Amino acid sequence: MSLFALGLNHETAPISVREKLAFSPEELRAAVAELVATHGVHEAAIVSTCNRTELYASARDEAILLDWLAQSRQLDRATITPYLYRLPERDAARHVFRVAAGLDSMVLGETQILGQLKDAVREAQEAGGLGASLNGLFQKAFAVAKDVRTQTAIGANSVSMAAAAVKLAERLFPDIAELDVLFIGAGEMIELCATHFAAKRPRRMAVANRTVERGQALAQQFGGEAFALAELPDRLPQFDIVITSTASQLPIIGLGAVERAVKARKHRPIFMVDLAVPRDVEPEVGALPDVYLYSVDDLAEVVRQGRAERVQAVEAASVIVEQGADEFMQWLDNRALVPTIRALKDHAERLRRHELERASKLLQKGEDPAAVLESLSLSLSNKFLHAPLAALNQAATSQHGDLIDAVRRLYHLHDEE
């Protein structure tokens, strides 16, 4: 079995492709269980966010992962292959370390991905997908991320997706304090967006959520109101800014609903940011003349501002990542030696116990202790040397050089000896 990572992200695939390969939080555990039950897969974990879907596995080969992903998402393998990266062993380790450290994110240096990665690991653990190799990989990733955070300024001047949404809104509306803002969903991303918009003191803030109680809990933090998602078609015309991020697998805001809202607003503009993958808003909405719709990919230009100032931090962080990858591969290589080391120790222990029992019986019979010790040491020496001496004597002439070098290294032999 070898270690592999297979996936796609915001750099390799547009949102129209990413949303087809996304896994919802509710289906993630079952998906991991299904993947690890696949013949040829020993361990598995799945990371699925708005910017990436990635499979990490200890498997016979990467083709198994590609076939499973295509079948799981009911897609043709050939249609998704051009967007995927396939990373073996060290490349896989290096990649997940960069992801954990925020070096592979749309928002360079952001911390949200680390929490998402930890959630994915927890789901994989619950699904029975983690073994020694993947657990070691992810624990090392978390350690590398911590080192990057504490030893570099990678997070300095970082513009989050939430902050970018505010910046874009301010380009359209001179004063957010005069506007009504609606947040759809009640997850972490919506909470971050609500925090940033609340700092601008909008006229009104509201939260629409499937579970009204959860929406109320979030709305109360910002002095806003909450209502059920079922009321959205009637309430949509009331809001100038709409920020949505749910886990729905289908759009919750259709073209018709927005057309009616624009008409009811007498064509006053609506600013919409869809942070969900799969998307919450039908893409056709963006073509309406009075609607300004942005997806996560559309925010790229804003969130990437300030990258130049962090080039030095990125270089320092990359050094930490490379060192971490080297250390992990050393650990992975050492794990391959464990069965042989254990077998060698067990063999030596059996020899030791056998000779000790024989010596104890001789002493009980009244044999001379010095003679018993001499016999014990000779017998142990002969038995320990039997295997290497037999290998040297029985080896073909072509093998002599390698065997001699190996024995000399193992026993620290020098020419004078």
N, C-alpha and C positions, 0 to 999 in steps of 0.2 A: 504494500500500500504506500502511496505517495501523497504528499500534501498539495492541494490545488485550490486556487481561487478562480471563479468564473463570474463575470458580471458586466454591468454597464452603468454609466453615470452621466451626469450633465455634460461632460466633455465629449462623450462618445455617441450619445443618442439624444434626439430631441424629446420633448415631453410626450409627443404623440406615440413614441415607441416605449418610453419608460412606463407610461401608465398601463400599457398592455402587459408588462412583466411585473408589475407591482403586486405585493402580497399585503393584504389588510392585516392589522394586528390580530383579528379574530381567527384568521386561518393560518397564522404563522406556525404555531406549535404543531398542528396536524400536518402541515407541509414538511416540516423538519422530520417528523416521525415517518412520513411516507418516503422521504429521500433516503434516510438512513436505513430503511428496510429494503431499499433497492439493491439487487445483487451487485456486488463489486464496490459498494460504499460502506465504509467501516465507521466513520464519524461524519457529522454534518451540522452546519449552522447556516441560517439565512438572515441577511441584513437587508431590510427594505425600507427606504425612506423616500421623500419626495425627489431626491437627487440621485438615488442609486438603488439597484437591486443586485445583491452579490451572494453567491454561494461559496461557502468555505467547506472543504471536505477532505477527509483522508480516504482516498479511493484508488481503484485499480488504474483508471485513466480519466482524462478530462471529458472524453466523448460521452461517458455515462452521465455526467452532470449536464452536458448540453442537451442530450436526448430527454432527460427528465424535465428540464426547464421548459423546453418546447412543448412537451406533452402536457405538463402541468398547466401551462397557460393557454393550451389549445392553439398553438401557433405552429407554422411550418418552420422547421429548423433553418432552412436556407434564408428565410426572411429576417431572422434575428441575428444570425451569425456575423454579418458585417458590423454590428454595433457592439459586439462583445469583446472583452479582453479575457485572455486565458493565461493564468499565471501559475507556474509550478514552483514548489519549494521556496527558495529564498525570495523570489520575486513576489510570491504570495505573502510572505511574512513582511517584506518591505512595504507592500501596498497597504496591508491592514494597519501597520504602524503609522503610515502617513495619514490614513483615514482617521485613526484615533486621535492623532495630534492636530487635526484640523488643517493639514497641508493639502488635502485632496478635496476640500469643500469649495462650493461656489463662494462662500464667505470665508476667505482665508483666515485661519486662526479661530474660527467659531468653536464653541464648546458643546453645542447641542448634540452634535454627532456622537460625542463620547457617551452621553447618556443613552442615545439610541442604540449604540453598539452594545452597551451593557444590558439593555433590555433584550436585544437579540440573543445574547449569550445566555441570559436567564431562561428565555423561551426554549433555546436549544437544550439546555440542561434538563428542563422539565420534560422535554420530549424524548430524552434518552439519546440525544445526538452527540453529546460531548464525551470524548475519551481523553486519554493523557495528552495526545498530540495537540488537539484543538484547544483544550483547556490551557495547556502550556503556551500556545500561540497567543490566545486572547489575554491571559494574565500578563504576558510580556508586553503586549500592545498597550495595556492600561499603564504599565510601569513606564514605558517610553513616552506616552502622552503626558504623564506627570512630570517627567524630566524636561520635556520640551516646554511645558508651561512654566516651570520654576527656573529654568536656566536661560530662556530666551524671552524676547518681547514680541512673540508671534501674535499675541492678541491685541497689541497696541493699535489704536486707530482703526479697529475693525468695525465695519458697518454691517449690522445684522440685517436679515431679511425684513424684520419688523421696522427697523429704522429706515430702510430703503423705501418701504411702503409709504412712510410719512413724507420722505423727501419727494417722492413722485407726486403725492397728493398736493404738496405745497407748490409744485410747478403749475398745477391746474387751478387751484384755489388760493387766492391771496391770503385768506385768513380762515384757518380751520375752526377758530372759535365761533364762527357764524354757521357752522355746519352740523348736520346730524349724521352720526356714524353707526353702522350696523356691523356686528361681528357674528358670523355664522359658524357654529361649533364652539366647543369649550375646552379644547385641548391646550397643550403647552404653547404651540405656535400662536394661537389666538390670544392667549393670555399675554404673551410677549408683545403682540401687536397692540392690544388694548392698553398696555402699560405705556408704550411710546405715544399713542394717540392721546391718552389721558393727559400727558404732559403738555399738550397743546390746548387743553381745556375746550374741547368741542362743546357745542350747545347741548347736544344730547348724545348719549351712548346707549346702545341696546345690544342684547345677545339673543340670538335665535338658536335653539338647540333641540334635538329630539327629546332629551330629558330636561324638562323645564327646571327641575330642582337644581341640576348641575349648572344650568345656565344662570339661575338666580344667584348661586354661590359666587360665580365669576362677576356678574353684573354688580353685585353689592360692593365689591372691592373698589369700584370706580363710580359709585353713585348712579348706576344705570338701571335700566329695566330689562326684563327677560320675557320671552314669549316662545311658544311652541313652534317648531319648524313648519308645522302644518299651516300656520297663519302667514307664512312668508309671502305668498302671492298677493295677499291683500295689503300687507304692511310694506312691501318693497318700495312703492312710490314715495314713502315718507323720508327716505334716506338719500343723502348726497354721496356718501362713501360707504362701500360695502366690501368687507374683508372676509373671505371664506376659507376655511380649512377643516374639512371633515374627513372621515374615513369611508365615505360612501363610495361604492364601486361604480355608481352611475351618476350623471350630472343631476344636481338638485335645483339648478336654476336654468330654465330653458329659454329659448329665443322668444317664444310667445309671451312668457311672463315679463321679460324685460321690455319688450315692445309696448305692452300695456302700461308698464310703469313709466316709461318715457312719455307716453301720450298723456297719462294722468299728471305728470310733472310739467306739462306744457313745454316739453323739450329742454328743460333745464338739464345740464349734463350730470351724468352719474359716473363716478370713479369707482372701478371694481378691481380688486386684487384677488386672484385665485391662487392660493398657495397649496392647493391639494393635488395629489397625484394618486389615483386618477383624478382628472379635473372635476370640480364642482359645477363649473359654468360651461355651457355648450360653447365651443369655439366660435360659432357663427355670431354670437352676441357681439364680438369685437368689431364686426363690420357695421354695426349700427352707428349712424353719424353722431349721436349724442351720448355715446357710451365709450368710456376709456377703460378698456379691459387689459390687465397685465397678468401674465402667468409667472411662475417661478423663473422660467428662462428669460422672461422680459426684464427681470430685475437685475440681470447679470452685470450690465454696465454700471449701475449704481453701486452694487456691493463690491465691485472690484476696484473702486476708487480707493486710493491709499495703499495699493499693493507696492508701489515703488518705494515707499518709506519703510516697508517691511522686508525688503530684499535681503538685508543683512541678517535679520532674524530667521528668514527662511533657510538661508545657507547654514546657520548654526543648528537649526532644527533638523536639517537634512543629515548633518554629521551624526547627530544623536540617533536618528532613525537607522542609518547605515550600521552604526555600532550595535544597535539593538538587534538588527537582522543577523549580523555575524554571531552574536551571542546566542541567539535562538537556534541558528543552524548548528552551532557547536553542541548545544543541549540536545537537539534532535539527533545528531550523529551519535552522541554518547548514549542515548537511549537504545540505539541499535546494539550496543555492546552489552547491555544489561543481562540478557539471557545467557550469553557466553560466560560473563563474569560470575553469575550466580551458579552456573553449572560447574565452573572450575572450583569455586569455593566449596560447593557440595561434595565434589570429588575429593578434595583435600581433607575435608572433615571426615568423610567415610574412612579414608586411610588412617587418619589420626586416631579415630575411635577404635578401629580394629587393632592397631598396634598397641594402644593403651590398654585395651582389655587383655591382650595376650601378655603384656608385661605385668599386669596386675596379678594374673593367674600364676606366673612364674614366681613373683615375690611371695604370694601366699603359700607356695610350695617350699619356701625357704631358700630359693636360689640366691646367689650372691648379688646384692643390689647393683654393684659396679658392673657386673657382667650383664645384668638385665638392661641397664641403661645403655651399655655399649651395643647390645643386640637391637634395642629399640631404635637407636639413632641410625645404625647401619640399615636396618630394614626400611625405615622411613626414607632415607636417602635413596635407596635402590628403587623403591616404588615411585617416588617423585620423579626420578630420572628415567624410569622405564619408557614412558611415552615419547619424550623427545629423542632419546637414543635410538629407539626402534624406528622413529620417523626418519632419522638421519641414515640409518643402516639400510632401510628398505626403499629409500627414495631412488628414483631414476637419476641417472647422471645429470640430465638436463635440469633437475630440480635442486641439485646440491647447492648451488650458489645462493638461491633465495632462502633455502632452509638454514644454511649456515649463518647468513646475515640475520635472519629472524631469531635464531637461538642466541646469537651473540648480543642482540639488543635486549632480549627478554631477561637474560642472565647477567647482563653488564660484563661480558667477557672482553678482555683486552689481549693483544698479541702476546704479552709476557706471561699470560696465564696459560 
